[in-house]
Amino acid sequence: MRSMIATLLVVWGVARGAWGAESAGKKIVFFGGAKTHGPGAHEHLKGAQLLKDLVDRSEIVPRPRTPIYLDAWPKDPSELDDAATIVLLWEGWDKHLVRSSNTEQVRKLDQLMGRGVGLVCFHAATAVDDDVEKYYLDWLGGNKSRQYSLHPMARNIEVALASPEHPICRGVRPMKFPEEEFYCKILFRPDDKRLTPILTAMLPPDRPEKQIIGWACERADGGRAFACTGPHYHASFQQEDFRRLVLNAILWTAKIEPPK
């Protein structure tokens, strides 16, 4: 993990002056859910800690506050009221933080999203059940549907930048993953003008078509969201371009301009 951070800090160090007042007083909140898979997979706790550490040790001046909740919801939900964006790495569907049995969490997040708070979701956190899907289509723009979406494991996946001029893609090159599970056939609302494709891949391997596996959403309430349907494997964060894209996305949803 530390080698990942050190490499990224060297790359970003030259952009130290790019933030300034944009990051003053900002709060980026991280949530990491409990682990459900074998070693190296669905490492939601480690992933949340890694991304928090990357932000904490970056050259963002002034530095945002970065509280983290590991397999937990804040005892006082008002702690989220001044969040600029929320980063969610969690298990999906009936184990998701956003589910019908968690009425307090759903109500609070809906209130925050209505005020323009950002949202970033990875892998399983992009999948909620049908009864709360309407919220995700509002907040995030898409959902890994039980009835519609696919989750193919594939080797040597080539990931393209669908919108290379978007701020999330600054300094990012196309990527190749030795093995990964990017969800595809994501459920989107028809002709949703709020969405911008960010990452695409030819999936599933046996019937390849260009699939959106990462997207940005600019909501009418002023909030911004980013979703990526990977990574299944924590090791995928070793890719420098993927880490850069992830951090650009976190900053963008917090309305902090990623460095040029």
Secondary structure by P-SEA (a helix, b strand, c coil): caaaaaaaaaaaccccccccccccbbbbbbbbbbbcccccccaaaaaaaaaaaaaaacccccccbbbbbcccccccccccccccbbbbbccccccccccccaaaaaaaaaaaaaabbbbbbccccccccccaaaaaaaaccccccccbbbbbbbcbbbbbbcccccccccccccccccbbbbbcccccccccccccccccccccccccccccccccccccccbbbbbbcccccccccccaaaaaaaaaaaaaaacccccc
